[in-house]
């Protein structure tokens, strides 16, 4: 299937969904008609159990039931790779430049089903993990009739770069004219290993791929989807120069990292340390990015536990670990709750994780994200709890999100004790304008409001509130009345 044929058969799949854009001057997202939109979802893959029925249309009803379940859980988007190279039968091109009809049909069907259930797609062109691991099999390998002599030259080889652009243009022309496409992750986990261990080409590479996609979208549709480039989070510490490209490249619309911190997130021993790490990492990330640029984690999870130790976390533990990470992410200034890579057997999220997503979806309606010029306030937040609570906060002069997590009552499994003696801490948060405020307390486990109070903030701008009895955690949505 060549590009001209793809253009002839292009359909405006999902055109009824408004396109997503970055809110003007605000580090969150909205629809093209100005309504708040929050990315709530996870990573998925076309070979994993929930989507494998798409291939050759083996079970489209099963896929539709799955997507309907996601929508019922408050999921608004999934992150997907155009091919998944763990095996030999899901390559998008074979040979390069020839787009396999069965795969094109798969994506046609997936976009149509996602549109029906109002679930958008964060799309990235390659599964770079398995492509690297199984390079000897990949169609782009010159030994297989491809265009690239070595995987370490994948992003620097001119012929390979042309093939990457061709793939992005094919996807743009066939699936880009739709609001079902949320955004482009132009490259999954950009890494110097693909450039001969050199980070210098990153800026030019992003310029090339971004310009290729944006120019074609503007030609075809008169507008363009948001763009990002994701990165393996720990690489930023090893190679700090990459922050300039990933967080501040002028071509990109939002920033995304993969929060696989060693020990706390990738190999969790308890459900508290991971949340504290996420809060710290998100604070660092929003500090690196321009103030009006959204940030979110587009991969996290217990990858070291699953991949290297070959263990699946016990479901109750994993549910709490998941829930804590998403609230730490949101309250620290991330857009949404982050996007889990399942790292489970089977490779899918649990019912408890779906309930956590549904809870988050209920909460986000309490904030007007199109006006929240947030800054991270976790260090400014004071909690009168004897040092036994961790606090996460972000906000501006008339709105804020706060999450308070107890840290002093872990059981032998590394989980918070729900039968712990409750405490009633008070918290103080500066930076508000004088006036009246409403505070909604949110039970993150049950997914509903646990009370509401109105209070006054004086000219000093300090908001003070006493929390309801606290056994594990609680979230607060604060808005000027």
C-alpha positions in Angstrom: 0.0 0.0 0.0 1.7 3.2 -1.1 1.2 6.8 0.1 -0.9 7.9 -2.8 -3.2 5.0 -2.2 -3.4 5.9 1.5 -4.4 9.5 0.5 -7.1 8.2 -1.9 -8.6 6.1 0.9 -8.2 8.6 3.7 -11.2 8.9 5.9 -12.0 11.5 8.5 -12.5 8.9 11.1 -13.7 10.4 14.4 -14.2 13.8 12.9 -17.1 14.3 15.4 -14.6 14.5 18.3 -13.2 18.0 18.8 -9.4 18.3 18.4 -7.3 18.7 21.5 -5.0 21.7 22.0 -3.0 23.3 24.7 -4.9 25.9 26.6 -3.6 29.4 25.7 -1.1 30.4 28.3 -1.9 27.5 30.6 -0.1 24.2 31.1 -3.1 22.0 30.5 -5.3 20.8 27.6 -8.6 21.8 26.2 -10.8 20.9 23.3 -10.9 23.2 20.3 -14.2 24.6 21.7 -12.5 25.6 24.9 -13.6 22.8 27.3 -11.2 21.3 29.8 -9.8 17.9 28.7 -7.5 15.8 30.9 -5.5 12.8 29.7 -6.5 9.9 31.8 -5.4 6.5 30.5 -2.5 4.1 30.1 -0.2 2.4 27.6 -1.7 -0.3 25.5 -0.4 -2.4 22.6 -2.0 -4.1 19.6 -0.6 -7.5 20.7 -1.7 -7.4 24.3 -4.8 -9.3 25.4 -7.3 -6.4 25.2 -6.5 -5.4 21.6 -5.2 -8.5 20.0 -8.6 -9.3 18.5 -8.1 -6.3 16.1 -5.6 -8.2 13.9 -7.3 -9.5 10.8 -10.6 -8.5 12.6 -10.5 -11.7 14.7 -12.6 -10.2 17.5 -13.8 -6.6 16.9 -16.8 -7.0 19.3 -14.3 -8.0 22.0 -12.2 -4.9 21.3 -15.3 -2.7 21.4 -16.4 -4.1 24.8 -12.9 -3.3 26.1 -13.0 0.3 24.9 -16.5 0.7 26.2 -15.2 -0.4 29.6 -12.4 2.1 29.4 -14.8 4.9 28.7 -17.0 3.8 31.7 -13.8 4.0 33.9 -13.2 7.6 32.9 -10.4 6.8 30.5 -10.0 9.6 27.9 -6.9 8.4 26.0 -4.5 5.5 25.4 -0.9 5.6 24.3 -0.1 3.3 21.4 2.8 2.4 19.1 2.2 2.0 15.4 3.9 -1.4 15.5 4.9 -3.7 18.3 8.1 -5.6 17.4 8.2 -8.3 20.0 7.2 -10.8 17.4 7.3 -11.1 13.6 3.7 -10.4 12.6 2.9 -6.8 13.6 5.3 -4.7 11.5 3.7 -1.8 9.9 6.0 -1.8 6.9 7.6 -4.8 5.2 9.7 -3.9 3.3 10.2 -0.2 4.3 7.8 2.0 2.3 5.3 -0.8 1.8 2.5 -0.6 4.4 1.0 -3.9 5.2 -2.8 -3.9 4.4 -3.7 -6.0 7.4 -2.0 -3.5 9.8 -3.5 -0.5 8.0 -7.0 -2.2 8.4 -6.2 -2.8 12.1 -5.5 0.9 12.7 -8.5 2.0 10.6 -10.7 -0.2 12.8 -9.1 1.0 16.0 -9.5 4.7 15.2 -13.1 4.1 14.3 -13.8 2.2 17.6 -12.0 4.7 19.7 -14.0 7.5 18.1 -17.2 5.7 18.9 -16.3 5.6 22.6 -14.7 9.1 22.7 -11.2 7.7 23.6 -8.3 9.5 22.0 -4.9 8.2 21.0 -1.4 9.4 21.9 0.5 7.9 18.9 4.2 7.1 18.6 5.7 5.6 15.4 8.0 2.9 16.6 8.2 0.4 19.5 11.8 1.3 20.1 12.4 -1.1 23.0 11.7 -4.3 21.0 13.1 -2.8 17.8 16.5 -2.4 19.6 16.3 -5.8 21.3 15.3 -7.7 18.1 17.1 -5.5 15.5 18.3 -8.6 13.6 14.7 -9.3 12.7 13.4 -5.7 12.0 12.5 -4.8 8.4 14.5 -1.6 8.6 17.7 -3.6 9.1 19.7 -3.5 5.9 20.5 -7.2 6.2 16.7 -7.8 5.8 16.4 -5.5 2.8 16.0 -2.4 4.9 17.6 1.1 5.0 19.8 1.1 8.1 23.2 -0.6 8.5 23.3 -0.5 12.3 20.8 0.3 15.1 23.3 2.8 16.6 22.8 4.9 13.4 19.0 4.7 13.4 18.5 8.4 13.9 21.5 9.7 12.1 21.4 7.7 8.9 19.9 9.9 6.1 18.1 6.9 4.4 16.6 5.8 7.7 15.5 9.4 8.6 13.7 9.6 5.2 12.0 6.3 6.0 10.9 7.6 9.4 9.5 10.7 7.8 7.6 8.6 5.3 6.0 6.5 8.1 4.9 9.7 9.9 3.5 11.2 6.7 1.6 8.0 6.0 0.0 8.1 9.5 -0.7 11.8 9.2 -2.5 11.4 5.9 -4.5 8.4 6.9 -5.4 9.0 10.6 -4.3 12.6 11.3 -7.6 14.4 10.1 -9.5 13.3 13.2 -10.0 14.5 16.8 -9.5 10.9 17.9 -5.8 11.5 17.5 -4.9 13.4 20.7 -1.2 14.0 20.0 2.0 12.8 18.5 4.8 11.3 20.6 7.3 11.9 17.7 9.8 9.5 19.2 9.4 7.0 22.0 12.3 7.3 24.6 14.7 9.4 22.5 18.2 8.1 23.4 21.8 8.8 22.3 22.3 5.1 21.6 20.4 5.7 18.3 22.9 8.5 17.4 26.3 6.9 18.2 25.9 7.8 21.9 25.6 11.5 21.0 22.9 13.8 22.2 23.8 16.7 19.9 21.5 15.6 17.1 18.4 15.6 19.3 17.5 19.3 18.6 17.8 18.9 14.8 16.0 15.5 14.9 13.0 17.0 16.7 13.0 20.0 14.3 12.9 17.6 11.3 10.2 15.2 12.6 8.1 18.0 14.1 8.2 20.1 10.9 7.5 17.1 8.7 4.3 16.3 10.5 3.1 19.8 11.2 3.5 21.1 7.7 1.6 18.2 6.3 -1.2 18.5 8.8 -1.5 22.2 8.1 -1.6 21.5 4.3 -4.3 18.9 4.7 -6.4 20.0 7.7 -5.4 23.7 8.4 -4.4 22.8 11.9 -2.1 20.4 13.8 -2.1 18.1 16.7 0.0 18.7 19.8 3.5 17.2 19.7 5.9 15.8 22.3 9.0 13.6 22.4 9.3 11.1 25.3 12.4 10.2 27.2 13.5 7.5 29.8 13.4 9.6 32.9 16.7 8.4 34.5 18.6 9.4 31.4 18.0 13.1 32.3 20.2 12.6 35.4 22.9 10.9 33.4 22.8 13.3 30.5 21.3 16.6 31.7 21.9 18.3 28.4 18.9 16.4 27.0 16.6 18.6 29.1 16.9 21.4 26.6 15.5 19.3 23.8 12.9 17.4 25.6 11.5 20.1 27.9 12.1 23.3 26.0 12.4 22.6 22.3 10.4 25.4 20.6 8.7 23.0 18.2 7.1 20.9 20.9 3.8 21.6 22.6 4.1 19.5 25.8 6.8 17.6 27.7 6.7 13.9 28.7 9.0 11.6 30.5 8.9 8.0 31.7 9.2 7.9 35.5 11.1 4.7 36.0 13.2 5.8 39.0 15.4 3.0 40.4 14.1 1.3 43.5 11.1 3.4 44.4 9.1 3.2 41.2 10.7 0.4 39.1 11.0 -2.0 42.0 8.6 -0.9 44.7 8.8 -2.2 48.3 5.9 -0.1 49.6 3.3 2.2 48.1 4.5 5.4 49.8 8.0 5.8 48.5 6.9 5.6 44.9 4.4 8.4 45.4 7.0 10.6 47.1 9.4 10.0 44.2 6.8 10.9 41.7 6.0 14.1 43.5 9.7 15.1 43.4 10.2 14.1 39.8 7.1 16.0 38.6 8.2 19.1 40.5 11.6 18.9 38.8 9.9 18.4 35.4 7.5 21.3 35.6 10.4 23.4 36.7 12.4 22.5 33.6 9.5 23.1 31.1 8.2 26.6 30.2 5.5 27.8 32.6 2.7 27.4 29.9 3.8 24.0 28.7 1.9 20.9 29.9 3.9 18.0 31.4 2.9 14.4 32.1 4.5 11.1 32.6 3.7 8.8 29.6 5.1 5.6 31.1 5.6 4.3 34.6 5.3 1.1 36.5 7.2 -1.7 38.2 9.3 -2.6 35.2 12.3 -4.0 37.1 10.1 -6.1 39.3 8.3 -7.5 36.2 11.0 -7.7 33.5 14.1 -8.6 35.5 12.7 -10.3 38.6 9.9 -11.9 36.6 7.3 -11.1 39.3 3.8 -9.6 39.1 3.0 -7.4 42.0 0.2 -8.7 44.3 -3.0 -7.1 43.0 -4.0 -5.2 46.2 -0.5 -3.8 46.5 -0.3 -2.8 42.9 -3.7 -1.1 43.0 -2.6 1.1 45.9 0.8 1.7 44.3 -1.0 2.8 41.1 -3.5 5.0 42.9 -0.8 6.8 44.9 1.3 7.4 41.8 -1.6 9.0 39.9 -2.5 11.4 42.7 1.1 12.4 43.4 1.4 13.1 39.7 -1.8 15.2 39.4 -1.3 17.2 42.6 2.3 18.0 41.8 1.4 19.7 38.5 1.2 16.9 36.0 -1.7 16.8 33.5 -3.8 13.8 34.5 -2.5 10.9 36.5 0.3 9.6 34.3 0.2 6.6 32.0 1.0 3.2 33.4 2.8 0.5 31.5 1.0 -2.6 32.8 4.0 -4.8 33.7 1.6 -7.5 34.8 0.6 -11.0 33.8 -1.6 -10.8 31.8 -0.5 -7.4 30.4 -3.5 -5.4 31.4 -4.7 -3.1 34.2 -6.7 -4.5 37.1 -10.3 -3.6 38.1 -8.8 -1.7 41.1 -6.7 0.4 38.7 -9.8 1.1 36.6 -11.6 2.2 39.8 -8.7 4.6 40.5 -9.0 6.1 37.0 -12.7 6.5 37.5 -12.1 8.3 40.8 -9.6 10.7 39.2 -12.0 11.4 36.3 -14.6 12.4 38.9 -12.2 14.7 40.7 -10.9 16.6 37.6 -14.3 18.2 37.0 -13.8 20.2 40.2 -11.0 22.3 38.7 -11.1 24.6 35.7 -7.9 23.5 34.0 -8.2 26.0 31.2 -7.4 28.7 33.8 -5.0 27.0 36.1 -1.6 28.7 35.7 -0.1 26.2 38.1 3.2 26.2 39.9 4.3 23.4 42.1 3.6 24.3 45.7 4.6 21.1 47.5 7.5 22.7 49.3 5.3 25.7 50.3 2.6 23.4 51.7 2.7 23.0 55.5 0.9 20.1 57.2 0.6 20.1 61.0 0.8 16.3 61.4 4.0 15.7 63.3 5.9 14.8 60.2 3.7 11.8 59.5 2.2 13.0 56.2 3.6 13.8 52.8 2.0 16.7 50.9 1.7 17.4 47.2 0.3 20.6 45.8 0.1 22.8 42.8 -2.0 25.9 42.1 -2.2 29.6 41.3 -3.9 32.6 42.9 -7.4 31.2 42.9 -7.3 27.4 42.4 -5.2 24.6 43.8 -5.0 20.8 43.9 -3.6 19.2 47.1 -3.1 15.6 48.0 -2.1 14.5 51.6 -0.7 11.0 52.1 0.1 9.4 55.5 3.5 7.8 55.7 3.5 6.4 59.3 1.2 3.4 59.1 2.5 0.7 56.7 1.7 -2.9 57.2 4.0 -5.9 56.5 3.0 -5.8 52.8 4.2 -2.2 52.4 0.6 -0.9 52.2 -1.1 1.8 54.3 -3.2 0.5 57.1 -6.9 1.4 56.6 -7.6 0.6 60.2 -5.0 3.1 61.5 -6.1 5.5 64.2 -7.2 8.6 62.3 -5.4 12.0 62.6 -6.9 15.4 61.9 -4.1 17.6 60.6 -4.5 21.1 59.4 -2.7 22.5 56.4 -1.6 25.9 55.3 -1.0 27.0 51.6 0.2 30.4 50.6 -0.2 32.4 47.4 -3.9 32.9 47.1 -5.8 36.1 46.4 -8.0 37.5 49.1 -11.6 36.3 49.0 -13.9 33.3 49.6 -13.0 29.8 48.6 -14.7 26.4 48.4 -12.7 23.3 49.4 -13.9 19.9 48.3 -12.4 16.9 50.1 -12.1 13.8 47.9 -12.0 10.2 49.0 -9.6 8.8 46.4 -10.4 5.2 47.1 -14.2 5.5 47.1 -14.1 8.1 44.3 -16.5 10.6 45.8 -16.6 13.8 47.8 -16.0 13.4 51.5 -17.1 16.9 52.5 -17.0 20.5 51.5 -16.1 23.7 53.3 -16.1 27.4 52.6 -13.5 29.7 54.1 -12.0 33.1 53.7 -8.4 34.1 52.7 -7.2 37.5 53.9 -4.8 39.9 52.3 -1.8 37.8 53.4 -2.9 35.1 50.9 -2.6 32.2 53.3 -5.3 29.5 53.0 -5.7 27.4 56.2 -8.0 24.4 56.5 -8.4 21.5 58.9 -8.7 18.1 57.2 -11.4 15.5 58.0 -10.2 12.5 60.0 -7.4 11.0 57.9 -6.4 7.3 57.9 -4.6 6.9 54.6 -4.9 9.9 52.1 -7.2 12.6 50.9 -7.3 15.0 47.9 -8.5 18.6 48.0 -9.9 20.8 45.1 -9.7 24.4 46.1 -11.4 27.2 44.0 -12.3 30.8 44.6 -16.1 31.2 44.9 
